[in-house]
Amino acid sequence: MQTRYKLLTVAILLVSMTVLSGCENYAEKTHESWVAPAATPVYDDSTIFARITYAVQSDPVLQGANIEIKVTNGNVVLSGTVRNEDQITRVNMHSWIVDGVKKVDNQIALK
């Protein structure tokens, strides 16, 4: 009976080794010019600045607002003056909607 289990174990090991030896390493078959894509999209500060600026300037509710936008490594600092709380909220919203924004420091004051 024990001989049978030993033979079965040896047979399973031989089959496993045969199956595993047939596996290929596909990474070796990849062309040398292939580069792995970035894990997440990368957004540069000038693009973030341009998108926030466009959104703020094209919003009719924000007409007449004096807003300064600074972007450093995806961190946005908003400063300037507006007429009411709604304008502060809208500028903040326009900033957070833009892809690549990590943080918004809203320092806008009321006139």
MDTraj code that builds the backbone (N, CA, C; nanometers):
import mdtraj as md
import numpy as np

residues = "MET GLN THR ARG TYR LYS LEU LEU THR VAL ALA ILE LEU LEU VAL SER MET THR VAL LEU SER GLY CYS GLU ASN TYR ALA GLU LYS THR HIS GLU SER TRP VAL ALA PRO ALA ALA THR PRO VAL TYR ASP ASP SER THR ILE PHE ALA ARG ILE THR TYR ALA VAL GLN SER ASP PRO VAL LEU GLN GLY ALA ASN ILE GLU ILE LYS VAL THR ASN GLY ASN VAL VAL LEU SER GLY THR VAL ARG ASN GLU ASP GLN ILE THR ARG VAL ASN MET HIS SER TRP ILE VAL ASP GLY VAL LYS LYS VAL ASP ASN GLN ILE ALA LEU LYS".split()
xyz = np.array([
    [0.0817, -0.1181, 0.0000],
    [0.0000, 0.0000, 0.0000],
    [0.0872, 0.1260, 0.0000],
    [0.1931, 0.1270, 0.0821],
    [0.2816, 0.2418, 0.0863],
    [0.3546, 0.2586, -0.0457],
    [0.3865, 0.1513, -0.1116],
    [0.4539, 0.1567, -0.2394],
    [0.3646, 0.2276, -0.3418],
    [0.2376, 0.2008, -0.3324],
    [0.1441, 0.2638, -0.4241],
    [0.1426, 0.4162, -0.4053],
    [0.1429, 0.4626, -0.2800],
    [0.1440, 0.6059, -0.2512],
    [0.2740, 0.6709, -0.2971],
    [0.3850, 0.6001, -0.2791],
    [0.5141, 0.6517, -0.3250],
    [0.5149, 0.6638, -0.4766],
    [0.4632, 0.5627, -0.5438],
    [0.4574, 0.5678, -0.6900],
    [0.3657, 0.6796, -0.7384],
    [0.2535, 0.6973, -0.6695],
    [0.1598, 0.8043, -0.7045],
    [0.2239, 0.9409, -0.6832],
    [0.2948, 0.9565, -0.5734],
    [0.3636, 1.0821, -0.5438],
    [0.4702, 1.1112, -0.6488],
    [0.5488, 1.0130, -0.6844],
    [0.6526, 1.0295, -0.7863],
    [0.5884, 1.0645, -0.9204],
    [0.4801, 0.9984, -0.9533],
    [0.4117, 1.0253, -1.0801],
    [0.3597, 1.1681, -1.0842],
    [0.3027, 1.2151, -0.9733],
    [0.2514, 1.3531, -0.9666],
    [0.3658, 1.4522, -0.9808],
    [0.4764, 1.4266, -0.9163],
    [0.5925, 1.5150, -0.9275],
    [0.6455, 1.5200, -1.0705],
    [0.6530, 1.4059, -1.1358],
    [0.7018, 1.4021, -1.2737],
    [0.6085, 1.4781, -1.3680],
    [0.4800, 1.4604, -1.3502],
    [0.3832, 1.5324, -1.4344],
    [0.3931, 1.6824, -1.4085],
    [0.4034, 1.7220, -1.2830],
    [0.4146, 1.8643, -1.2484],
    [0.5391, 1.9263, -1.3098],
    [0.6525, 1.8558, -1.3007],
    [0.7767, 1.9077, -1.3563],
    [0.7679, 1.9199, -1.5077],
    [0.7038, 1.8246, -1.5716],
    [0.6882, 1.8282, -1.7166],
    [0.6018, 1.9466, -1.7585],
    [0.4930, 1.9672, -1.6872],
    [0.4027, 2.0781, -1.7192],
    [0.4720, 2.2116, -1.6971],
    [0.5399, 2.2256, -1.5838],
    [0.6052, 2.3526, -1.5519],
    [0.7238, 2.3826, -1.6423],
    [0.7911, 2.2812, -1.6902],
    [0.9060, 2.3061, -1.7776],
    [0.8608, 2.3587, -1.9139],
    [0.7346, 2.3366, -1.9482],
    [0.6829, 2.3853, -2.0759],
    [0.6417, 2.5317, -2.0713],
    [0.6366, 2.5922, -1.9527],
    [0.5992, 2.7328, -1.9411],
    [0.7116, 2.8203, -1.9943],
    [0.6727, 2.9228, -2.0673],
    [0.7730, 3.0125, -2.1246],
    [0.7730, 3.1447, -2.0517],
    [0.8833, 3.2109, -2.0559],
    [0.8952, 3.3433, -1.9976],
    [0.8676, 3.4450, -2.1088],
    [0.7470, 3.4992, -2.1105],
    [0.7088, 3.5922, -2.2163],
    [0.7775, 3.7275, -2.2044],
    [0.8293, 3.7609, -2.0865],
    [0.9004, 3.8874, -2.0701],
    [1.0256, 3.8906, -2.1570],
    [1.0870, 3.7757, -2.1792],
    [1.2068, 3.7705, -2.2627],
    [1.1733, 3.7924, -2.4097],
    [1.0485, 3.7712, -2.4469],
    [1.0089, 3.7857, -2.5864],
    [0.9596, 3.9272, -2.6181],
    [0.9624, 4.0180, -2.5223],
    [0.9177, 4.1547, -2.5436],
    [1.0281, 4.2325, -2.6141],
    [0.9883, 4.3149, -2.7082],
    [1.0855, 4.3948, -2.7827],
    [1.1560, 4.4922, -2.6895],
    [1.2838, 4.5162, -2.7162],
    [1.3647, 4.6005, -2.6283],
    [1.3170, 4.7454, -2.6214],
    [1.2403, 4.7912, -2.7205],
    [1.1932, 4.9299, -2.7193],
    [1.0672, 4.9474, -2.6351],
    [1.0081, 4.8367, -2.5891],
    [0.8857, 4.8455, -2.5110],
    [0.9146, 4.9040, -2.3736],
    [0.8312, 4.9984, -2.3331],
    [0.8441, 5.0609, -2.2019],
    [0.7098, 5.0467, -2.1312],
    [0.7134, 5.0095, -2.0065],
    [0.5893, 4.9943, -1.9302],
    [0.5208, 5.1298, -1.9171],
    [0.3882, 5.1369, -1.9358],
    [0.3176, 5.2638, -1.9218],
    [0.3173, 5.3110, -1.7774],
    [0.3036, 5.4400, -1.7592],
    [0.2977, 5.4969, -1.6251],
    [0.1742, 5.4442, -1.5533],
    [0.1856, 5.4276, -1.4240],
    [0.0747, 5.3735, -1.3457],
    [-0.0454, 5.4674, -1.3465],
    [-0.0205, 5.5965, -1.3401],
    [-0.1272, 5.6956, -1.3434],
    [-0.0892, 5.8062, -1.4402],
    [-0.1870, 5.8750, -1.4948],
    [-0.1541, 5.9854, -1.5844],
    [-0.0768, 6.0950, -1.5102],
    [0.0089, 6.1620, -1.5821],
    [0.0880, 6.2702, -1.5246],
    [0.0367, 6.4022, -1.5813],
    [0.0080, 6.4970, -1.4936],
    [-0.0424, 6.6276, -1.5347],
    [0.0591, 6.7332, -1.4944],
    [0.0944, 6.8179, -1.5889],
    [0.1912, 6.9220, -1.5566],
    [0.1180, 7.0463, -1.5061],
    [0.1906, 7.1285, -1.4304],
    [0.1316, 7.2456, -1.3661],
    [0.0750, 7.3463, -1.4655],
    [0.1406, 7.3627, -1.5800],
    [0.0914, 7.4607, -1.6767],
    [-0.0437, 7.4191, -1.7343],
    [-0.0647, 7.2893, -1.7539],
    [-0.1941, 7.2411, -1.8029],
    [-0.3018, 7.2597, -1.6969],
    [-0.2694, 7.2282, -1.5734],
    [-0.3651, 7.2481, -1.4634],
    [-0.4016, 7.3951, -1.4532],
    [-0.3009, 7.4833, -1.4572],
    [-0.3238, 7.6280, -1.4490],
    [-0.4149, 7.6746, -1.5626],
    [-0.3852, 7.6303, -1.6847],
    [-0.4629, 7.6728, -1.8013],
    [-0.6086, 7.6279, -1.7907],
    [-0.6307, 7.5068, -1.7437],
    [-0.7680, 7.4552, -1.7334],
    [-0.8479, 7.5272, -1.6255],
    [-0.7847, 7.5549, -1.5124],
    [-0.8549, 7.6290, -1.4062],
    [-0.8835, 7.7709, -1.4522],
    [-0.7844, 7.8352, -1.5136],
    [-0.8013, 7.9728, -1.5614],
    [-0.9145, 7.9817, -1.6631],
    [-0.9177, 7.8892, -1.7572],
    [-1.0240, 7.8888, -1.8581],
    [-1.1609, 7.8719, -1.7929],
    [-1.1715, 7.7797, -1.6982],
    [-1.2998, 7.7552, -1.6312],
    [-1.3467, 7.8779, -1.5540],
    [-1.2542, 7.9435, -1.4854],
    [-1.2897, 8.0623, -1.4064],
    [-1.3291, 8.1776, -1.4984],
    [-1.2531, 8.1999, -1.6048],
    [-1.2808, 8.3115, -1.6946],
    [-1.4086, 8.2913, -1.7759],
    [-1.4461, 8.1677, -1.8025],
    [-1.5651, 8.1428, -1.8829],
    [-1.6922, 8.1288, -1.7985],
    [-1.6805, 8.1357, -1.6674],
    [-1.7966, 8.1253, -1.5792],
    [-1.8592, 8.2640, -1.5618],
    [-1.9842, 8.2830, -1.6091],
    [-2.0477, 8.4151, -1.5993],
    [-2.0690, 8.4619, -1.4555],
    [-2.0815, 8.3696, -1.3617],
    [-2.0996, 8.4074, -1.2211],
    [-1.9733, 8.4726, -1.1647],
    [-1.8596, 8.4420, -1.2221],
    [-1.7323, 8.4934, -1.1701],
    [-1.6841, 8.6205, -1.2407],
    [-1.7668, 8.6765, -1.3279],
    [-1.7284, 8.8007, -1.3961],
    [-1.7068, 8.9104, -1.2921],
    [-1.5982, 8.9829, -1.3038],
    [-1.5661, 9.0905, -1.2115],
    [-1.4865, 9.0453, -1.0898],
    [-1.4640, 8.9184, -1.0764],
    [-1.3838, 8.8678, -0.9641],
    [-1.2355, 8.8862, -0.9962],
    [-1.1585, 8.9166, -0.8943],
    [-1.0140, 8.9342, -0.9091],
    [-0.9466, 8.8126, -0.8456],
    [-0.9133, 8.7118, -0.9278],
    [-0.8624, 8.5854, -0.8761],
    [-0.7241, 8.5572, -0.9331],
    [-0.6327, 8.5200, -0.8444],
    [-0.4983, 8.4798, -0.8861],
    [-0.4829, 8.3305, -0.8571],
    [-0.4278, 8.2587, -0.9544],
    [-0.4136, 8.1142, -0.9440],
    [-0.2653, 8.0789, -0.9546],
    [-0.2176, 7.9995, -0.8591],
    [-0.0795, 7.9493, -0.8633],
    [-0.0847, 7.7986, -0.8480],
    [-0.0050, 7.7284, -0.9304],
    [-0.0014, 7.5818, -0.9250],
    [0.1437, 7.5361, -0.9118],
    [0.1696, 7.4545, -0.8096],
    [0.3025, 7.3984, -0.7874],
    [0.2865, 7.2506, -0.7538],
    [0.3377, 7.1649, -0.8417],
    [0.3304, 7.0191, -0.8218],
    [0.1885, 6.9697, -0.7954],
    [0.0926, 7.0283, -0.8647],
    [-0.0471, 6.9869, -0.8502],
    [-0.1195, 7.0509, -0.7342],
    [-0.0489, 7.1301, -0.6546],
    [-0.1099, 7.2008, -0.5424],
    [-0.1489, 7.3408, -0.5888],
    [-0.2764, 7.3754, -0.5717],
    [-0.3301, 7.5016, -0.6217],
    [-0.3491, 7.5976, -0.5057],
    [-0.3049, 7.7228, -0.5250],
    [-0.3291, 7.8294, -0.4281],
    [-0.4129, 7.9350, -0.4988],
    [-0.5291, 7.9635, -0.4415],
    [-0.6195, 8.0649, -0.4961],
    [-0.6153, 8.1862, -0.4043],
    [-0.6001, 8.3039, -0.4637],
    [-0.6021, 8.4267, -0.3846],
    [-0.6737, 8.5348, -0.4650],
    [-0.7021, 8.6457, -0.3997],
    [-0.7721, 8.7558, -0.4646],
    [-0.8993, 8.7894, -0.3891],
    [-0.9877, 8.8634, -0.4580],
    [-1.1120, 8.9058, -0.3941],
    [-1.2320, 8.8778, -0.4847],
    [-1.3445, 8.8493, -0.4202],
    [-1.4705, 8.8263, -0.4901],
    [-1.5819, 8.9006, -0.4149],
    [-1.7009, 8.9034, -0.4777],
    [-1.8122, 8.9782, -0.4187],
    [-1.8931, 8.8999, -0.3157],
    [-1.8993, 8.7657, -0.3289],
    [-1.9850, 8.6890, -0.2376],
    [-1.9316, 8.5467, -0.2183],
    [-1.9932, 8.4762, -0.1235],
    [-1.9529, 8.3389, -0.0900],
    [-1.9728, 8.2425, -0.2067],
    [-2.0773, 8.2666, -0.2866],
    [-2.1035, 8.1800, -0.4015],
    [-1.9850, 8.1795, -0.4982],
    [-1.9246, 8.2949, -0.5185],
    [-1.8090, 8.3028, -0.6078],
    [-1.6896, 8.2256, -0.5509],
    [-1.6708, 8.2327, -0.4205],
    [-1.5621, 8.1566, -0.3570],
    [-1.5842, 8.0068, -0.3792],
    [-1.7080, 7.9619, -0.3594],
    [-1.7415, 7.8209, -0.3775],
    [-1.7205, 7.7770, -0.5216],
    [-1.7598, 7.8613, -0.6164],
    [-1.7466, 7.8258, -0.7585],
    [-1.6006, 7.8159, -0.8018],
    [-1.5176, 7.9072, -0.7567],
    [-1.3747, 7.9012, -0.7909],
    [-1.3135, 7.7735, -0.7335],
    [-1.3488, 7.7428, -0.6108],
    [-1.3004, 7.6208, -0.5455],
    [-1.3443, 7.4982, -0.6252],
    [-1.4713, 7.4950, -0.6676],
    [-1.5248, 7.3839, -0.7447],
    [-1.4503, 7.3685, -0.8776],
    [-1.4310, 7.4807, -0.9475],
    [-1.3595, 7.4752, -1.0764],
    [-1.2178, 7.4212, -1.0586],
    [-1.1559, 7.4512, -0.9470],
    [-1.0194, 7.4040, -0.9222],
    [-1.0158, 7.2543, -0.8966],
    [-1.1066, 7.2050, -0.8144],
    [-1.1062, 7.0631, -0.7796],
    [-1.1460, 6.9731, -0.8959],
    [-1.2235, 7.0242, -0.9894],
    [-1.2692, 6.9428, -1.1030],
    [-1.1552, 6.9076, -1.1987],
    [-1.0533, 6.9900, -1.2049],
    [-0.9435, 6.9709, -1.3003],
    [-0.8597, 6.8490, -1.2611],
    [-0.8340, 6.7621, -1.3582],
    [-0.7508, 6.6435, -1.3355],
    [-0.6088, 6.6838, -1.2985],
    [-0.5517, 6.6152, -1.2013],
    [-0.4142, 6.6401, -1.1595],
    [-0.4028, 6.7272, -1.0361],
    [-0.5130, 6.7880, -0.9929],
    [-0.5101, 6.8725, -0.8737],
    [-0.5043, 6.7829, -0.7502],
    [-0.4049, 6.8081, -0.6653],
    [-0.3869, 6.7282, -0.5439],
    [-0.4448, 6.7982, -0.4215],
    [-0.4339, 6.9317, -0.4204],
    [-0.4763, 7.0085, -0.3039],
    [-0.5144, 7.1481, -0.3505],
    [-0.6145, 7.2073, -0.2861],
    [-0.6535, 7.3452, -0.3162],
    [-0.6496, 7.4245, -0.1861],
    [-0.5694, 7.5296, -0.1855],
    [-0.5609, 7.6218, -0.0724],
    [-0.6333, 7.7495, -0.1136],
    [-0.7564, 7.7634, -0.0687],
    [-0.8400, 7.8764, -0.1089],
    [-0.8222, 7.9901, -0.0115],
    [-0.7512, 8.0954, -0.0536],
    [-0.7257, 8.2128, 0.0297],
    [-0.8029, 8.3342, -0.0214],
    [-0.9061, 8.3121, -0.1003],
    [-0.9846, 8.4218, -0.1586],
    [-1.0646, 8.4906, -0.0481],
    [-1.0660, 8.6241, -0.0549],
    [-1.1369, 8.7049, 0.0436],
    [-1.2553, 8.7771, -0.0219],
    [-1.3506, 8.8166, 0.0627],
    [-1.4651, 8.8948, 0.0146],
    [-1.4253, 9.0417, 0.0086],
    [-1.4793, 9.1145, -0.0911],
    [-1.4528, 9.2599, -0.1035],
    [-1.5236, 9.3335, 0.0074],
])
top = md.Topology()
chain = top.add_chain()
for i, resn in enumerate(residues, 1):
    res = top.add_residue(resn, chain, resSeq=i)
    for name in ("N", "CA", "C"):
        top.add_atom(name, md.element.get_by_symbol(name[0]), res)
traj = md.Trajectory(xyz[None], top)
